[in-house]
């Protein structure tokens, strides 16, 4: 008896790999684990002339639309449904976020009402920030939620937002996950030693113009690390200001890049913190775990957050976490058990919570142990892919 043909899933996404973001990475992690039963075809904006118009990435056949510029996002909305028609019949249309990809999927759904429409919500901006971008087409924007047959949100915060915008379909919370094997620190794994040779600082000197010139010993220094895009919502400026209230032996590592990088470097200099604040730039998935393993605390005092995969990765790496109680963060952070909450926009409180972890070794160990356990139970990609498989199959 011949096997049943694979169900064809059409994905609309504003961008895709190698233009990396949390949502795009999640799509790859899920689809890579669901080959065989499903055939995935994606339509996305090209955005970069170096990217081929058609290529296969993992289990997805990626088709890029446009002329390699910013307007490609609008072209995706305008002609995406027409390009999809050329690619044959589909059993499901899947929109990644209520953005340009969401608008493109809505247009396809209106022309193919019998095809089930799944909307995934991964938004990290505040509701007000999103509204400022779509106010002019607000009724049309709300239709993305209202015409969906199923909504998958990565946090309870985003699930509540979907219902607020008029979702009539079932809304389920399936979070993003962590590759535990990548982030779990084993004794035989390479680390960026902070021993007397100052190996870590030498590496920092190569990647940052604001690193102190003298090596430091492991016992003399404590490291706070954050990993994020350098944008206002991630509160990196508040974290830099918090360094004023921490001892000189505490250094801050900032992994990531973004439009605020220049301003943040200037802020560190203005506050006479340039020798203690180290900008690492964007780190590869192979490099980031090494810096996490060699740090003492992870902190991102976000002003808004859909979920926060960087927190989950830090927890998997065994770091105590300091975060704000915004967006989807309370889904995984229980104050005093899996991390510590700090106040939004309050550098002094951020510093107090970081210092509390440094001063209380029993607390730090409890946070590490509870965090690792939580990640293993709820945030591994294998289990998340199984949950998504159930949703696909039901639709």
Secondary structure, 3 states (H helix, E strand, C coil): CCCCCCEEEEEEECCCCCCCCHHHHHHHHHHHCCECCEEEEEEEECCCCCCCCEEEECCEEEEEECCCCCCHHHHHHHHHHHHHHHCCCCCEEEEECCCHHHHHHHHHHHHCCCCEEEEEECCCCCHHHHHHHHHHHHHHHHHHHHCCCEEEECCHHHHHHHHHCCCCCEEEECCCCECHHHHCCCCCCCCCCCCCCCHHHHHHHHHCCCCCCCCCCHHHCEEEEEECCCCHHHCHHHHHHHHHHCCCCEEEEEEECCCCHHHHHHHHHHCCCCCCEEEEECCCHHHHHHHHHCCCEEEECCCCCCCCHHHHHHHHCCCEEEEECCCCHHHCCCECCCEEEECCCCHHHHHHHHHHHHHCHHHHHHHHHHHHHHHHHHCEHHHHHHHHHHHHHHC
